[in-house]
Amino acid sequence: MKPRKNKINRIRTFALSLVFIGVIIMYAGIFFKSHPIVMTLFMILGLLAVIGSTVTYAWIGLISTKAAQVECPNCGGLTKIIGRVDMCGHCQEPLTMDPSLEGKEFDEMYNKPSQNK
């Protein structure tokens, strides 16, 4: 079973990877010095990846301010929950604020609108 992380940390990891991907794309553009148009294209694509990272960080920051903050019953740490089910940011304990889901097996599908029955 793969290790699970809460949604906020997964989105932040994605945003961080966009920064590195953007830098690598821009660095790849250096190999095309003799073709200025191709080099410029790589630089622009890399810049767009870095800008995408900035937008993603801003978006998750806004979501994070609206997320419900709860105390994990397992480790006692404060963590934020996005959606109906999420993981503790400290100990990866499955958490829910929906009483109808208490005691059920953790499944990310509970966050999808089609599962909100």
N, C-alpha and C positions, 0 to 999 in steps of 0.2 A: 504494500500500500504506500502510495506516495505521501510525503509530508504535506499537510494542509496548512494554509495560512489564512488569516482573515482578509476580507476584501480590501481593506484600506492598504495593507502591506503589499498585496498582490499588485494593486494599481500603481503604487509607488515604485515597486520593483520594475514594472513595465516602463514607467517614465524614466527611471534611471538607465534602463537598457537602451531606450531611445537616444539618450545623450551619447552613449558609447557607440551605438550604431551610426549615428550622425557623424561623429568624429572619424570613424573608420571609413565611411563613405567619402568624406572630404579628403582623408589621407590617400585613398585609392586614386583620387583625382590627380595627385602629384605624378603618378606614372604616365599621365597623358599630357605632359608639358608641351610636347610637339604639336598637339591638337588642342588649341585653346578653347574651341567650342565644347569638346568633350570634357575637358578639365572644368570648364565653367559649369557644365551640367552636373557633374559630380559635386562640385562645391555647393550648388544651389540645392541639390537633393539632400546633402548632409545638413545644410542650414535648415531646411524644412523639417528634418527629423528632430533637430534640436529645438526648433520652435514648437513642434508637436509635443515634445517633452515638457516644455514650459506650460503649454496649454493644459496638458494632462495634470501636472502638479497643481495648477490653479484650480482645475475642476475638482480634484480629489480634496483639496483644501476646503472648498466650499461645501462639498458633501460631508466632510469630516466635522464641520461646525454644526451641521444639522443632525448628525447621528446621535442615537440614544447612548448615553454613557451608563454602563452597568458595572457592578462588582461581580467578578467571576466567583461562583460558589466553590470552585476547586482550589484556585490559588489565592483568591482574595484581591487580585489586582484589578484596577479599573481599566476597562476596555470599552471600545465603541462598537455598536452593532449597526450594521446596514442591512436592511431587509428583514425578512421573517426569521431566518437562521443565519448564523455567522459563527466564526471561531474566536476564542479568546486570543488576544494578541500576545499573551505571555506563555500560556501553557497549552494552547491549541484545543481546549475543551469546547465541544459543541455547545452553543448558546442559542436560546430563542426567547422571545418575549411574547410569543403566541401560546396561550394556555392549551390550545387544541393540539399542539405539536410536542408537548412535554412527554417524555418517555418514548417517543418514536425514534427510529434510527435516523441519524443525521444524513440529510440529502440536500444538495444545493438546488435541486429541482423545486423545493418548496418556495424559492424566491421568484420563480417564473409566474407570470400572471395566470397561466392556464392551470396552475396548481393551487390557486387561492380559493378553492371551493370549500 
